[in-house]
């Protein structure tokens, strides 16, 4: 589990960030209708509180909402039935929320649940030779991602394409001059907006991650748009594993939720070898590791929290990390080959040859620089590598 790094360092910056997100939501939802219901549940509640409260506050709010006689009246704003299928408002909002996470540069690198798979953003580049080509061929997902093209204009462009096809077929009859005037008149709004677009250099940010609802949207639909209920995660954790079993909702959940200010971060789990550098038999035990199957890595629940055991089970952490035992095996074999005394000797040899590489730099080249980073960078397997490195005496 890795804490989500938001783009703020103090309360003022956090307030600004929260306001940006709240404005994104409130402009697309029936704020006044929701506030009427929330006031009946608790006079201090409103949409803003629902959308940007800290995760620990969400846990308190959910108890009062779930016990309220107004629960169903509130839920209708966030989910509804259509042909016996439940439709969630979140599904309509998801592209806007994902774009917000990218635009505000929330630190994304590896899954905040498993720390195994990458989650990231990337860019796609598009070029169009003319406004006409842009209006006729740009996919809707591209249109909606361009800042100067409103959602309304994007929908209008798509809607008019059938008529544009008919106009195009009439071009030989109408002639170039009349055809051009007709096309431009029919698409005047789109033509005007597209003049603000650099058609030769359209850059669209896309993402390779999912947003998981810690408090699931089927049970807590009223939190489905809540900022701190959304965890950037890989599709395996979100769709495959957590889809099968959800977290037990209790106060301890705020300690293991990656969006929570109470998240215990490094003090929840530890990957443990059967030996460490302080073991009197360390040298002999490390030499007994001849192949990957000789490596045994256990997972310790450091705080003995029930929620942590549940987390390990939900995301199949033990078996998934078992598959990657080659990482710890590689560190063990390198540690066996490069003991502290050998590293000291190499440093002396380098200095003698006037090659100024100190032991710490050399260790980074051998074992990988990630384990020596003091600040957590949320790189894949970072926690796993650091825990193993500590037991091998590579880092304090």
C-alpha positions in Angstrom: 0.0 0.0 0.0 1.4 3.4 -1.0 0.1 6.8 0.1 -1.4 8.9 -2.7 0.7 12.0 -3.1 -1.5 15.0 -3.8 -0.1 18.3 -5.3 -0.2 20.3 -2.1 2.2 20.9 0.8 0.1 22.9 3.2 -3.6 23.6 4.1 -3.9 26.6 1.8 -2.7 24.6 -1.2 -5.0 21.7 -0.2 -8.0 24.1 0.1 -7.3 25.4 -3.4 -7.0 21.8 -4.8 -10.2 20.8 -3.1 -12.0 23.8 -4.5 -10.9 23.0 -8.0 -12.3 19.5 -7.7 -15.5 20.6 -6.1 -16.1 23.1 -8.9 -15.6 20.4 -11.4 -18.4 18.3 -9.8 -20.9 21.0 -8.7 -21.2 22.5 -12.2 -22.4 19.1 -13.5 -24.8 18.0 -10.7 -28.0 19.2 -9.0 -26.2 20.8 -6.1 -29.3 22.6 -4.6 -31.4 19.4 -4.7 -28.7 17.4 -3.0 -28.2 20.1 -0.4 -31.9 20.0 0.6 -31.6 16.3 1.4 -28.3 16.6 3.2 -29.6 19.4 5.4 -32.4 17.1 6.5 -29.8 14.5 7.6 -27.5 16.9 9.3 -27.6 20.7 9.2 -23.8 21.0 8.6 -23.9 18.7 5.6 -23.8 19.9 2.0 -22.4 18.8 -1.4 -19.0 20.3 -0.8 -18.6 18.3 2.4 -19.6 15.2 0.6 -17.2 15.8 -2.3 -14.0 16.9 -0.6 -14.1 15.8 3.0 -11.1 13.8 4.3 -11.5 10.0 4.2 -11.8 9.7 8.0 -14.7 12.3 7.8 -16.3 10.2 5.1 -16.4 7.3 7.5 -18.2 9.4 10.1 -20.6 10.9 7.5 -21.6 7.5 6.1 -22.8 6.3 9.4 -25.3 9.1 9.7 -26.4 8.9 6.1 -26.9 5.1 6.3 -29.0 5.5 9.4 -31.1 8.3 8.0 -34.6 8.0 6.7 -33.5 10.2 3.8 -30.9 7.7 2.4 -33.0 6.6 -0.6 -33.9 10.2 -1.5 -30.1 11.1 -1.6 -29.2 8.0 -3.6 -31.4 8.9 -6.5 -29.1 11.7 -7.3 -26.2 9.3 -7.8 -27.7 6.2 -9.2 -30.9 5.2 -11.0 -32.5 2.2 -12.8 -32.7 2.0 -16.6 -34.2 -1.1 -18.1 -33.6 -3.0 -14.8 -29.9 -2.0 -14.9 -28.4 0.3 -12.3 -26.7 3.3 -13.8 -24.2 5.3 -11.7 -23.7 9.0 -12.2 -19.9 8.3 -11.6 -19.7 6.6 -14.9 -20.6 9.8 -16.7 -18.2 11.8 -14.6 -15.3 9.4 -14.8 -13.6 11.0 -17.8 -13.7 14.4 -16.2 -12.3 13.1 -12.9 -9.5 11.2 -14.6 -8.6 14.3 -16.6 -8.6 16.3 -13.3 -6.1 13.8 -11.8 -3.8 14.2 -14.8 -4.2 17.9 -15.1 -3.4 18.5 -11.4 -0.4 16.3 -11.6 -1.3 13.8 -8.9 1.8 11.7 -8.5 1.2 8.4 -10.4 3.8 5.7 -10.8 2.8 2.4 -9.4 -0.6 1.0 -8.1 -1.3 2.4 -4.6 -2.7 -1.0 -3.5 -0.2 -3.6 -4.8 2.8 -1.5 -5.7 3.5 -4.0 -8.5 2.0 -2.7 -11.7 2.6 0.7 -13.3 -0.1 3.3 -13.4 0.8 6.3 -15.4 -0.3 9.0 -17.9 0.9 9.3 -21.5 0.5 11.6 -24.5 -1.0 11.0 -27.9 -0.2 13.5 -30.7 -2.6 14.2 -33.6 -2.4 16.3 -36.8 -5.1 17.5 -39.1 -4.5 19.4 -42.4 -7.6 21.6 -42.2 -10.5 22.6 -40.0 -12.8 20.6 -42.3 -10.7 17.4 -41.7 -10.6 18.1 -38.0 -14.4 18.5 -37.8 -15.0 15.5 -40.0 -12.5 13.0 -38.6 -11.4 13.9 -35.0 -12.7 11.2 -32.7 -15.1 12.4 -30.0 -12.7 11.3 -27.2 -10.2 13.7 -28.8 -12.7 16.5 -29.2 -13.8 16.3 -25.5 -10.2 16.4 -24.3 -9.3 19.7 -26.0 -9.7 22.6 -23.6 -11.1 25.1 -26.1 -13.7 22.6 -27.3 -16.6 22.5 -24.9 -18.6 19.2 -24.4 -21.6 20.9 -26.0 -19.6 21.8 -29.1 -18.0 18.3 -29.3 -21.5 16.7 -29.2 -22.7 19.2 -31.9 -19.7 18.2 -34.2 -20.5 14.5 -33.8 -24.2 15.1 -34.4 -23.7 17.0 -37.6 -21.4 14.5 -39.2 -24.3 12.6 -40.8 -25.4 15.8 -42.5 -21.8 16.6 -43.5 -21.6 13.3 -45.3 -24.6 14.2 -47.3 -23.1 17.7 -48.1 -19.9 16.0 -49.2 -21.8 13.7 -51.6 -23.4 16.8 -53.1 -20.1 18.5 -53.7 -19.9 17.5 -57.5 -23.4 19.0 -58.0 -23.0 22.1 -55.9 -19.5 23.0 -57.0 -16.5 23.9 -54.8 -17.6 27.5 -54.0 -21.2 26.7 -53.0 -20.1 23.5 -51.2 -17.6 25.4 -49.1 -20.0 28.1 -48.1 -22.7 25.5 -47.2 -20.2 23.4 -45.2 -18.9 26.4 -43.3 -22.4 27.7 -42.6 -23.6 24.4 -41.3 -20.6 24.0 -39.1 -20.1 27.6 -38.2 -19.9 27.1 -34.5 -17.4 24.2 -34.8 -15.3 26.1 -37.4 -15.1 29.1 -35.0 -14.0 27.0 -32.0 -11.5 24.9 -34.1 -9.8 28.2 -35.1 -8.3 28.2 -31.6 -6.9 24.7 -32.0 -3.3 24.1 -33.2 -4.4 21.5 -35.8 -0.8 20.5 -36.5 0.0 19.8 -32.8 -2.9 18.4 -30.8 -1.6 16.8 -27.7 -4.0 14.7 -25.7 -3.1 13.2 -22.3 -4.4 9.7 -21.6 -4.1 7.4 -18.6 -3.2 3.9 -17.8 -4.9 3.5 -14.5 -8.3 3.0 -12.9 -9.9 4.8 -10.0 -11.1 2.5 -7.2 -13.8 3.4 -4.8 -12.6 2.4 -1.3 -16.2 2.7 -0.1 -17.8 0.9 -3.0 -20.2 2.9 -5.2 -22.9 0.2 -5.2 -23.3 0.6 -1.4 -22.1 4.2 -1.0 -23.3 5.8 -4.2 -23.4 9.2 -2.5 -19.6 8.9 -2.1 -19.0 7.8 -5.7 -17.7 11.3 -6.6 -15.9 12.0 -3.4 -12.3 12.9 -4.1 -10.7 11.1 -1.2 -12.7 7.9 -1.8 -10.9 7.4 -5.1 -7.6 5.5 -5.2 -5.5 5.4 -8.4 -4.9 1.7 -9.0 -4.1 -0.9 -11.6 -6.9 -2.7 -13.3 -6.0 -6.1 -11.7 -6.5 -4.7 -8.2 -9.6 -2.7 -9.0 -11.5 -4.9 -11.5 -10.3 -8.4 -10.8 -9.5 -8.6 -7.1 -11.4 -5.9 -5.2 -14.4 -6.6 -7.4 -14.7 -9.9 -5.7 -14.5 -8.7 -2.1 -14.8 -5.2 -0.6 -13.1 -3.8 2.5 -14.9 -4.1 5.8 -16.0 -0.6 6.7 -14.8 0.4 10.2 -12.6 3.1 11.8 -9.4 1.2 11.1 -10.1 1.6 7.3 -8.7 5.2 7.6 -5.4 3.7 8.6 -5.0 1.5 5.5 -6.7 3.7 2.9 -4.0 5.3 0.7 -5.9 8.6 0.4 -6.3 9.1 4.1 -4.4 11.5 6.2 -4.3 8.8 8.9 -2.7 6.3 6.5 0.1 4.5 8.4 2.2 4.0 5.2 5.5 2.2 6.0 4.1 0.8 9.3 1.4 -1.5 7.9 3.2 -4.5 6.3 6.7 -5.7 6.1 8.2 -8.3 3.8 10.3 -10.6 5.9 13.1 -13.1 5.0 13.9 -16.0 7.3 17.2 -14.3 8.2 18.7 -10.8 8.4 22.1 -9.2 8.7 21.9 -9.3 12.5 21.5 -13.1 12.5 24.7 -14.8 13.8 24.3 -17.3 11.0 23.6 -14.7 8.3 26.6 -15.6 6.1 25.9 -19.3 6.2 22.2 -18.8 5.5 22.7 -16.5 2.6 25.1 -19.1 1.0 22.3 -21.7 1.2 20.2 -19.7 -1.2 21.1 -21.5 -4.4 18.0 -21.0 -6.5 14.8 -19.0 -6.5 12.8 -21.7 -4.7 15.1 -21.5 -1.7 13.8 -17.9 -1.1 11.0 -17.6 1.4 9.4 -14.2 1.9 6.7 -13.7 4.5 4.4 -10.8 5.0 4.2 -9.4 8.5 1.1 -7.4 9.7 3.1 -4.8 11.7 0.1 -3.3 13.6 -1.9 -6.5 13.9 -4.8 -4.7 12.2 -7.6 -7.0 10.9 -8.0 -4.7 8.0 -4.4 -5.4 6.9 -5.0 -9.1 6.8 -8.1 -8.4 4.8 -6.1 -6.2 2.4 -3.5 -8.9 1.9 -6.3 -11.4 1.1 -8.3 -9.2 -1.1 -5.4 -8.2 -3.4 -3.7 -11.7 -3.2 -0.5 -9.9 -2.1 1.3 -13.0 -0.9 0.8 -15.1 -4.1 1.4 -12.1 -6.4 4.7 -11.3 -4.7 5.6 -15.0 -4.7 5.6 -14.8 -8.5 8.3 -12.1 -8.3 10.7 -13.8 -5.9 13.4 -13.3 -8.5 13.7 -9.7 -7.2 14.7 -10.8 -3.7 16.8 -13.7 -5.1 18.7 -11.3 -7.2 19.4 -9.0 -4.2 20.5 -11.9 -2.1 22.9 -13.2 -4.6 24.4 -9.8 -5.2 24.7 -9.3 -1.4 26.5 -12.6 -1.2 28.9 -11.6 -4.0 29.5 -8.1 -2.7 30.0 -8.1 1.1 30.9 -4.9 3.0 34.6 -6.0 3.1 34.6 -6.6 -0.7 33.0 -3.2 -1.3 35.7 -1.6 0.9 38.4 -3.3 -1.1 36.9 -2.3 -4.4 36.8 1.3 -3.2 40.4 1.2 -2.4 41.3 -0.3 -5.8 39.3 2.5 -7.5 41.0 5.2 -5.5 44.4 3.7 -6.3 43.6 3.9 -10.0 42.3 7.4 -9.4 38.7 6.4 -10.2 36.7 8.4 -7.7 33.7 6.3 -7.0 32.7 5.9 -3.3 31.2 2.8 -1.9 27.7 4.2 -1.7 27.7 5.1 -5.4 29.1 1.7 -6.3 26.3 0.1 -4.2 23.7 2.0 -6.2 25.1 0.7 -9.4 25.1 -2.9 -8.1 21.8 -3.1 -6.2 19.8 -0.4 -8.0 19.3 3.2 -6.9 15.7 2.8 -5.9 16.4 1.1 -2.6 18.6 4.0 -1.5 16.1 6.7 -2.1 15.1 8.3 1.3 11.9 9.7 -0.1 9.3 7.2 -1.3 9.0 7.5 -5.1 6.1 5.0 -5.4 8.1 3.0 -8.0 7.0 -0.6 -8.6 8.2 -3.0 -5.9 9.8 -0.1 -3.9 8.5 -1.3 -0.5 9.4 -4.9 -1.2 12.9 -4.1 -2.3 13.6 -1.7 0.6 12.4 -4.3 3.2 14.6 -7.0 1.7 17.5 -4.6 1.4 17.3 -3.6 5.1 17.5 -7.3 6.2 20.5 -7.8 3.9 22.2 -4.8 5.6 22.3 -2.7 2.4 20.4 0.2 4.0 19.8 1.1 7.6 
